[in-house]
Amino acid sequence: MATGVAALWSHRNALRILVRRDLAVKYQQSVLGYLWSLIEPLGMGAIYWFVFGVLYARDTDRHLGEAAGSYPLFLISGIFAWQWASSAISEASGALTGQARLITVLNVPREIFPVGRVAGRFAEYLAGLPILVGVAAFYAVRGRIEPGISLLALPLALLVQGVLLVGVALLLSALNVLMRDVERLLRLAIRVFFYATPIIYPLSLVQDSAIPGWAKTLYLLNPLVGIMQLHHAAWYPDEFPDTRLLVTTVAGSLLVCVVGWVTFHRLEPAVLKEL
């Protein structure tokens, strides 16, 4: 794995070129271009704000804690992070099947293709970061939030999420070449994980619910739970995950990354033969 990371670093220029090409191709026939990477998550945020922040405002505010007076910020911080995760996973699953000719011609590490999809979607996340900061500044001026040392949770969240997504991308991109059902199954899994992760609702709502203990334990094993808590904790310190959840999140993300990397290299000969 260390050798693979070193190989990726030595081909970082090729990775950068692939990311720029993918972004250019994705938006080349679009009038609004890169703005679509912002419109979609903002549109989702507006819908969920209307449903839970307006129609069910009384019930929502009861569980939000510090975020009760700034629910749009809570939504955007989670949805922007989720958009990076869902888009990266969806596109990475077809990273090898959609670039078969390049893979067989270019003399670069093959993992550069799924990793490039993760990096490309991260670039879109960064494009929306000024909006997130602007919304946070609006609520900070109004005294609804008090940003401080908790902001350090954001780079930690990005680092852990990046590690997790690289592992998932490597795993799914290789499996999808050999079993095309993976891409179809993934659409359902992404929808399930959206609602099984505290993105539009606080984690305390799950912890205080009547869900059986074993189900709550299984829920917390999802690394995205702790990652989303870190994204929210940047603006709401009371959302910072406890030690157990933080260790589970970091360990789970590292495990997924290692499993993805090992599986990718184990399946690489069969993948190349299939391509």
N, C-alpha and C positions, 0 to 999 in steps of 0.2 A: 504493500500500500504506500509506503514511504517512497519507493521508486516511482510509483504512478503519480504521486503528487509532484515529485521532482520533474517528471516528464511533462506534466501539465504546465508547470512554471516555466520550463525551457521553451514551451510552445505558446506562451501567453500572447504573443503577437498574433498567431493564427487564431487563438480564441477570441481576441478582440475583433479581428476581421470578420469572423463568423457571426459574432453578436451584432455587429454593425450591419452586416448583410441581411440577417434575419429581421432586424427592425425595419430596414429599408423595404424589404419585400413585403412585410406584414402591412405596411401603411402606404405603399406606393400608389395605389389606386383609390385612396381615401381622401376626400376633400378636407376633412378635419385632421387627418394624420394622427400624430401622437396624442392629440387631445382625447382620442377615444379611450386611451389608457386611463384617463381621469374621469371621463363622462360616465363610464360603466359603474365604477365603484361609488361615485357620487350619486348616481341615480339609484343604486341599491340602497345607499344610506338614507336618501330622501324617502324612499318607500317605507323602510323599517322605522324611520323616525315618525312618519305619519301614523303608522299602525300602533307602535308601542309608545311613542312619545306624545301623541295627541289623543288617539282614540282610547288607549289604555294607560294614559299618563299616570293615573292614581296608583294603579297596581305596579306599574314599572318603577316609579319613584320610590316605592316602599322597599325595594330590594337593591337599589343602585348605590346607596351609601353616599360617598363623596361625589359620585358622578350624577346625582339626582338633578343638579342644576345645570348640567352641561352634557346631556345625553347625546347630542350630535357629535361631540368630540369623542365620546366613548365609542360610538358607532363607527366613525371614520377611522379611528386608530385601529380598530379590529378588522374592518372591511378592507382597508388598504393592504394590511398584512395578509389577509385571506386571499385577496386577489392575486398577490404574488405567488402564494402557495398553490392555489388551484390552477392558475394559468401555467405555471412551471411544470406541474405534474402532468397536466393534460397534454401539453406540447412535447414534453420530454419523452412520453410514452411512444411517440411516433418519430423521435429524433433520428433513429437509425433506418427505419423503413422508408422515411421520406427523403433520405439523402444517401441512398445506396451507392450511387455512382461516385459521389465525392469520397465516401468511406473506402471504396476499393481503389481509388486513384491517389488520394493524398497520403503522404507519408507522415501522418501525425497520430498521436495516441487516440484510439477510437472513443475513449471516454470524453474527449473534448466536445463531442456533439451533444450528448445529453446535458453535460455541465454548461455548455453554451446557452442552452434554453433556460436554465436556471438563472444564469447571469443576465440574459436579456430581459427576463421578467423582473429581475431586481433593478435594472436600469429604469423600468417603468415605475417601479415603486419609488425610486429616488425622485422621479419627475413629479410625483404627487406629494413629496415630503414638504415642499413650501406651503401647500394648501393646508396640510395637517398642522404645521407650525403656525400658520396664520389663524386658523380656527382656535388653536390653543392660546395664542396671544390675545384674541378677542375675549375669551373667557377669563384669562388672567387679569386683564385690565378691569373687568367687571367684578373681580374678586371671587369668581366661582372656583378657580383652581389656583394653586400656589406652587408652580414649578420650582424644583430645587435639585438636590442630590439624586432624587428619584429619576431624573432624566437619564442617568447612567444605565437604567434598565433597558432603554431603547437599543443602544449598540449591542448589549448582551443578547437581547431578543433577536436581533438581525443575525448575529453570529451563530447562535444555536439553530435558528430557522434555516440558515444557509447550509449548515452541516446536515440537517435532516433532509432537506430537499435534494441535495446532491446524492445522498444515499438512495432515496426513493427514485430519483430520476435514472440512476444507473441500473437499479434493479428492474424497473418497469420497462425501460428501453430495450433491454436484452430479452426479457420474457416476452415482450410484445412481438418480437421478430419470430419467435418459435411458436407462440400461441396468440393468434390475433384476437381471441376473445378478451384478452386483457384490456384492450382499449375500450371495448364496449362495457365491460364490467366496471371500469374506472369511472364512467359517467355517473353510475348509481352510487359508487363509493364516495365520490366528491360531494354529492348532495347529502348523503348521510353524515359525513364528517362536518359539513357546515353547521348542521343543527346539533351535532354531538360535540361541539367546541364552543366555549364561552366567547362568542364574537358579538352577538347582538343582545346577549343577556349576561349578567354577572355570575360568577362561579358560585357565589353564596346561594343563589336560587336553587342550584342543584344540591348543594350540601344541606340545605334546610328542607328539602322536599321529602316526600314519603317513599322515594325510590329505595329498594332494598340495599343493604350495605355492600353486598357483593357487586351489584351493578355500579355503585358509586366508585368502588375500587377499580373496576374495569374501566370506567369512564376516565379516571385520573391517570391510567396507564398510557393514555393517548398523549404523546409528546406535544401535540399542538395545544393542549389545554394549558400547560405551563408556559408555552411560548406566547399565547395570546394574553395570559395574565401579565407577562413581562411587558408586552406592548401597552396594555392598559395601565400598568404600574408606573410607566414613565410620566403619566399625568395624574394618576391617583395612587398615592403610596399605599393605601390600604388594600390595593389589589395585588401587591407583591406576593408571589407564591411563598408558602412556608418552606422550611428546609427540606422536608420530605418530598414535596412536589417539585422543588427546584432540582434536587438530586435525581429524581425519577426522570425529569424532562431532559436534563443534560446527558445522563447515562443512556436513556432511550434513543436520543438523537445520534449519539456516537455509535451505539450498537447498530442502528439502521444504516448509518454511513458505512460501517465496516462490512456488514452483511451485503449491502448493495455493491460495494467495490469488489469484494471477493466473488460474489455471484457473477458480476459482469465479466471478470477475467476468466472464471471457470467456463462460462458459456460463450466466450468470444470466438473460439474456433467453430462451434456449431452455428453461431450467428453469421460469421463471415461466409460460411458454406451456404447458408440459406439465402443470404443477400446476393 
